[in-house]
Amino acid sequence: MCGTSDYGLCYQGRPKRYISSIFYSNFDLSITNDDPKNVREVVDSEDGKLWKEAMVDEMTSSYKNEAWDMVELLARGKSMGRKWVFKKKMHAEGKVKKCKARLVAKGYS
């Protein structure tokens, strides 16, 4: 059975409050994400020193926790893809509290 909202949308047993057009019309969404997307943006940013410290901390932590081993790559082998993920932690006033960097493997489950 298909109910109909005030906006002519068909929904299957879900209350009106969960219909996307109704939900988004009631709120003004403003999302900003100014975290760096790659290492080049980190190097060029004004917080470059903080980001570099975060990257060194991540590498030190991974080494100390024996998260990975350095091995020689075989002749026909391929290395795993990896990516740096950067995230700013902010104070309530909007100032940068801490910069976090994580080195993650790409596309593997």
C-alpha positions as a printed Julia matrix, in Angstrom:
109×3 Matrix{Float64}:
  0.0    0.0    0.0
  1.34   3.39  -0.93
  0.47   6.46   1.13
  0.69   9.9   -0.38
  2.2   12.93   1.3
  1.11  16.54   0.93
  3.77  16.9   -1.75
  2.46  14.1   -3.97
  5.21  11.67  -2.97
  4.52   8.02  -2.5
  5.92   6.41   0.63
  5.66   2.84   1.88
  4.58   2.84   5.51
  7.1    5.48   6.63
  5.9    8.5    8.58
  5.91  11.84   6.78
  8.79  13.09   8.92
 11.15  10.65   7.15
 10.36  11.68   3.59
 13.45  13.44   2.28
 11.82  16.45   0.6
  9.8   17.24   3.72
 12.84  16.75   5.96
 15.16  18.97   3.94
 12.58  21.7    3.45
 12.4   22.16   7.23
 16.15  22.6    7.78
 18.86  24.82   6.39
 21.84  22.5    6.0
 25.24  24.07   5.96
 28.11  21.6    5.86
 31.68  22.76   5.54
 34.59  20.38   5.31
 37.86  22.2    5.04
 40.01  19.23   6.04
 42.84  18.55   3.57
 42.11  15.85   0.98
 45.72  14.94   0.17
 49.31  15.49   1.27
 49.8   18.38  -1.2
 47.0   20.34   0.53
 48.63  19.6    3.92
 51.99  20.91   2.76
 50.42  24.06   1.3
 48.15  24.78   4.29
 48.83  27.33   7.01
 48.6   24.51   9.6
 51.26  22.49   7.78
 53.43  22.13  10.88
 50.54  20.67  12.92
 49.66  18.25  10.12
 53.28  17.09   9.81
 53.38  16.41  13.57
 50.14  14.41  13.24
 51.61  12.34  10.39
 54.8   11.65  12.36
 52.71  10.67  15.41
 50.68   8.24  13.26
 53.8    6.62  11.81
 55.43   6.38  15.26
 52.27   4.83  16.72
 52.01   2.29  13.88
 55.65   1.31  14.3
 55.4    1.07  18.11
 52.23  -1.06  17.91
 53.79  -3.28  15.22
 50.86  -2.58  12.89
 52.94  -3.42   9.82
 56.32  -4.82   8.75
 58.67  -3.43   6.15
 59.45  -6.17   3.64
 61.14  -6.27   0.26
 58.67  -6.24  -2.62
 58.86  -9.29  -4.91
 59.84  -8.76  -8.56
 56.27  -9.09  -9.89
 54.55  -7.97  -6.72
 52.4   -4.89  -6.25
 52.32  -2.83  -3.11
 49.02  -2.18  -1.34
 47.35   1.11  -2.06
 47.33   3.53   0.84
 45.99   6.94   1.59
 46.36   9.6    4.25
 43.1   10.73   5.86
 43.17  14.09   7.64
 40.7   15.44  10.21
 40.65  18.59  12.33
 39.35  18.43  15.88
 37.88  21.79  16.88
 37.19  23.64  20.14
 33.65  24.91  20.68
 34.89  28.4   19.72
 35.91  27.12  16.29
 39.67  27.07  16.85
 41.76  24.05  15.89
 42.28  21.81  18.93
 44.17  19.01  17.24
 45.03  17.74  13.78
 44.68  13.99  13.26
 46.22  12.01  10.42
 45.62   8.33   9.65
 47.34   6.14   7.09
 44.79   3.65   5.74
 44.8    0.87   3.15
 42.71   1.64   0.07
 39.86  -0.53  -1.17
 40.43  -3.77   0.7
 38.04  -5.67   2.9
